[in-house]
Amino acid sequence: MVESRSTIATASGQRLIHRLCKHWSHKLEVDAERGLVVFEGGRCVMQAGADTLDVRLDADDAEVLERLKAVVASHLERMAGKEELVVAWG
């Protein structure tokens, strides 16, 4: 199991979690209350703070992790609308 994390500056963390969970709920297992999205080969756990959104990705291997990083970042940016997010994985 490999993991990566990102802390994103945003005051809209909770809104983003709910939008992403709703978006993915028709295809994937989600729990909006826990900020959890289960993908094939990995999962995303999100937690909103006052001015941040903490995102943790866990994946079966490095290849899946790289794919999830791209998918989650692009969806976060799309769901943020006009708000510019900086998603830097560590």
N, C-alpha and C positions, 0 to 999 in steps of 0.2 A: 504494500500500500504506500502510495506517495501522496504528498499534499502540497498545496500552495495557498497563500493568504493574500488578501488585499484589504487595506483600510481606505475607503473612498470618502473624500470630503463631500458631504451633502446634508442638507436639512430635510431631505425627502426620503430618508432611508425606509421608513415604514411603508410609505406609499409605493416605493419601488419593489419592496418585498411582495406586497399584495398584488401588484400588477404582474410581476413575473410569475408568481404562483398561479394566478388566474390564467395567464397566457399558456402556461405549460400543463395545466390541470387536465386538459383533454387528451394529452399524450402520455404523461408521466405521473408517477406517484408524487404528490406534493402534500405538505402540511404547512399552510400559511401561518398558523399560530406559532410554529417552531421555526419558520423560515427555511424549510427543508424541501429540496427537490432531488429526487432520486433518478439518476440517469443510468443507462446501460454502462456498467463498468465504473461507476463513480457516483458521487453525490455532492451537492452544494448546500452549505448551511450559511444562512445570512442572519445578521443581528443588527438592528438599528440602534444607534446612539443618538444623542441630541444633535450632533453635527457630523456624524459619520455613519457609514454603512460598512460593517465588517463582513467579509465574505471568505469562507474557507471551502476549498475544493479538496476532496479525497478521491483518489482514483486507483484502480487496480495496477496501472503501470504508467510510465512516463508518456507514452504515446497518447493514451486516453486523457491524461492530465492536460497535455498541450491542446488537445481538441476541446476539452471542457473550458479551458481558460479563454479560448477564442470565442466559443459559443456564449458563455456567460457574459463576457465583456461586451460583445456586440449587442446582446439583448438588453443589458443594463443601459447602454448608451442610447438605444432606440427608445426604451421605456422612459428615459429621463426627459425626452422631448427637447426643449430649448436649453435646458440646464446642461452645461458641459461637465462631464465626469472625467476624472483621471483614474484609470484602473491600472495600477502597477502591481504585478504579482511578485511575491517574494517567497 
